[in-house]
Amino acid sequence: MNGRLMQELEELGGEIRPASLKKCDEIIIDQPGFSAIIALWGGHLESFVPAGQEDLLFQSTNQGGEGRFARRHFGVPVCWPWFGAHDMQSDYPAHGLARYFRWEFIEAGHFKNGDVKIVIRLASEDHPLIEEMWPFAFELRQVFRFSSKGFRVNFSAANLSDKPMPISEALHTYFNVSDNQTAEVHGLDQVSYVDKFDNGSRQLQQGVVTPCGPIDRVYLSAPDVCEIQDPGFQRKLIIQTEGSNSTVLWNPGADIAKQRTDMEDGDYRCFVCVEAANALSNAYEIAPGEIHQLKLKVKYKPLFDE
């Protein structure tokens, strides 16, 4: 890593810290109004803590397995270029490739309004195993934008091959909640969804979503704004997306959590995944030479504004 980049990071109150996650580094940002951690393994935004608040993102203490494709449950994993299981290769990892390789830290600085900017990239040409598993050349970038009010993730995927590239995807965000039994997801009323816990049946959302688990739903043609209301933490998280036609809600519930080896038994009570996605019938293609962007913006506010 070049000296200029390190200097720019230090000017932001940042540092690079060796981490135990697949022996990869983490980018640490510590500002008066917030702190943030980006894990270069998988390009995860791992943590975002506004001053005086609980972390907006959940991190399981379970380290998962040792293999390359062992999963951990935390932060904002990037599910790309496929969401869920691979259509044709049953031995390929769930939720694509992007979350299982080391990303490169390439830029640190400020936006014009003073927000902190961090940029990381993942290029297929840098990883022979990716080229073996995925027959399209690509470059991914994540631009993170941080302020005391919240964070943004601008994820972009460039198709560098000469063929259309089929994509399903998600920013699989684990939102930290005080209790998934009392948390509520608002903004999906009257939206049609596919219920994976009910054999893929098609349902229509009626009112708010609560309790938030067990649940595994893909809301199709979803609105670009929804929110989590959390009475325990006395806050609401406003979630805004762009380039996303699906919203996925996931929480395994008690029974499935106990069956998993990559999750602690009680983890399910502490998060709800609300994911900016393009899944199932919302899958699409990126034309040769084109770029697609998937954007996530998260703000927090008191549950009852004064």
N, C-alpha and C positions, 0 to 999 in steps of 0.2 A: 504494500500500500504506500503510495507516494506521500512525501512530507507535506506537500501543499494541502492535500485532502485531509490529512490529520490535523493540520493547523486550522483549517476551516471548521472541522468538527469541534475542536477545542474551543473555538470562539463561540460556539453555540452552547457551551457548557457540557460538551459531549466527550465520550471516550470509547475506545474499543476494549472490550473485556473478554478474555478467554472464557468459554462456557462449556459445560459438560454435554450439551446437546450435540451428539455426533461429532464432538471435538471441534465444533465451529465457534466462531466469535459472535459476540453480540454488540450492537451499537446501543450505547446508553446515552440518553439525553436528560439532563437535570436542569430545569429552569425554575424560577420562583413560582410560576403559575401551574406547572405540571412536570411530570416525569414520564419518560417513554422508553421502551426497550424494543429493539428489532433484532430478531434472531436471524442470522444469515443462513442458517440451515432451513431451507424451505421458504425463505423470505417472509417468515411470520412476523407481523406486528404482534409482539408478545404481551405487552402491557402498556396501558395508558392511564395514569393516575392524575386527575386534576387536584390542585391544592385543596386540602380539607375534605376530599372525597374518597370513597372506596374505589378501587380499580374499576374501570368500565369493562374490562375484559377478564375472563376467567382463565385460570391456569390449574390444571390437575397436577397434584404432587406425584402421580404415577408416571414413571419415566418411560413406560412402554417397553418394547423389546429392543434387542441390540441390532437387528438387521436393518439394512438400508430402508426397507419399506415398512418398518414398524411405525405405528402411528402414536402420536401424543395428542392430547385434547387440550388445546389452549389457544388464546389469541385469535388471530385471523388467518387460518390456513387458506392457501390458494388451491382450489380444486380446478385443475386444467391439464390437458385438453379434453378430459372427459370427467363427467360427474357421476358418482356411484361406481358400479362395476363396469369394466370394459365390456363392450358388446360382443367381442369375438374371442378375446384372450382371457380365460378365466384365471390364469396365474398372474396376470398383471395387477399392480396394486390398485386398491380402491381410490377413487377421486384423482386419477391422473398422475402426472409426473412432477409438476412444479414444486410440490411441497416436500419432495424427497431429495433435492439436490441443493448444493451450496450456491447461493446468489452472490453477486459481486457488488460491493459498495462503490458507487461511482461519483456521487455528488453530495455536498452539504452546503447549506446557505440559508438565505431568507427570501421569502416572497416580498413584494413591494410594501405590503402592509405590516411587515415585521414577523409574520408567521414563520415557524421553522420548517425548513425543507430538507428532506433526505431522499435520495434516489438510489435504488438498487436495480440490478439487471440479471437476467438468466438467458444465456444464448445456447441453443442446441449444439452448436459447433464446439463448445467448450467441454462437452460431456459425451464421450463415445457411447456410453450406455443409453443415453437419450436417443442418439441417432440409430441405435440398434432397435429400439422399441417403438419409435415414432417416425414415419417416413416423410416428414415435412420439416424443412428448416424453419426456424423461428427465432425471434428475440422478444423476450418479455421484459417489461419495466414496471416497477412500482414507484410512484411518487407519493411520499407521505407528507402530509401538511398538519402541523401541530400548533395549537394555541391553548390558552387557558380555558377556552369554551368547549373544546372537543378536538376531534381529529378527522382527517380525510385520507382516503386511499384512492389513488387513480391508477388502476391496473390497465396496462395496454399490451396487446399481443400483435406482433407484426408477422405476417406470413411471408417468409423469404424464399419459399419454394415456387415452382412453376405450375402448381395444381391447387385447386380449391381445398381448403383445410377445414374438415368438419369439427365443430366445437360444441361441447356442452361444458358448463363451468359454474363456479360459485366462489364468492368470498364467504367462507364458511365460519362466520363470526360467532364466537362463544361470548355472549354477553353475561357479565357477572350480575347475579341477582341475589337478594337476601334469602329468598325461598321461592322455588318454582311453583309451589302450590298456591301462592298468593299473588305472584306476578301476573300481569295482564298484557296481552299484545292487542293494541288498538289499530284500526285502519284497514282491516281486511274484511269487514262486514260485507256480505253479498258477493264475495269473490269465490269463484269456483276453484276447487283444489282436488288433487289426487291424493288419496289416503293410503300410504304404503303400509300402514299397520292394519288396513282393512282390505287386503288383497288388491290394492290399486283401484278401489272404487272411486267414482267421481261424486264429490259432495259440494254443498254450497255452505259457506261460512255464515253462521247466524250470530251476530253480535260480536263481542270481544272474545279472544281466545284465553281461557283460563279454566283449570290450572294448566300450566305449560309443561305437561308431561304425564304419561308417555305420549309422544307425538312425533309423527314423521309425515309431513305434508308438503306437497309442491303446489303452491298457489300460482295458477296460470293467469297471464295477462293481469298481473298484480299492479296496484298503484305504486308510485315511486316514493311515497312517504308512509311510514307507519311508526309506532312508538311502543316502547315497553314502559309500563307504569309499575313502579316497585314501591309498595307501601312500607316495606321494611327499611329500605335505604332512603325513603322519603324523596325519591327523585323519579324523573322520567327521562328516558333516552330517546331522542328523536332521530330516526334512521331514514336517511334520504339516499336514493339510488339513481343512477343514470346508466343507460346501456343494458339494463336488466329488465327482462320481461317476466321473470318468475321470482317469487319469494318463497324460500324454503324455511319451514319451522321444524326443528328437531330437538328432541330430548328423549333419551332411551327409557326413562322410568326406572323404577327400583329393580324389577325382575331382570331386565336385560343388563343393567349396570352390574349386577352381581355375577352375571355370566361372563363378563368381559375381563380379560387379563390386563388391558391397557387403561383401566379406569378404576378408581376407588369406589367402594360400594355406595358411599354417600355423595359422590360428586354430582349426581344428577339433580340434587336439590339446589345446587349453587349456580346453575346456568340455564339459559335458553338460547339456542342458536336461531338467529334470524338472519337469513343469508340472501345477499344480492346474487341472483342466479339467472342462468339461461339453461333450463333443463327440460327433459321429456320433449313435448311438442314445441318448446321454445328453443331447441338446439338450432344452430345456424352454421353457415360456412363463411370463412374469411377468404376472399378472392386473392389470387397471387399478387404480391406487392402491396396489399392493403393492410390497414391497422384497425383493430377493434378496441374500444375502450369500455371498461366496466368501472364505474365510480361508486364509492361509498362515502357518505358524510354522516358523522355521528356527533350530536351535541347533547349535553345534559342540562336539565333545568330542575329546580325544586318541584316536587310533585304538586304542591299547591302554591302557585305564584302569589306573592304578596301584592 
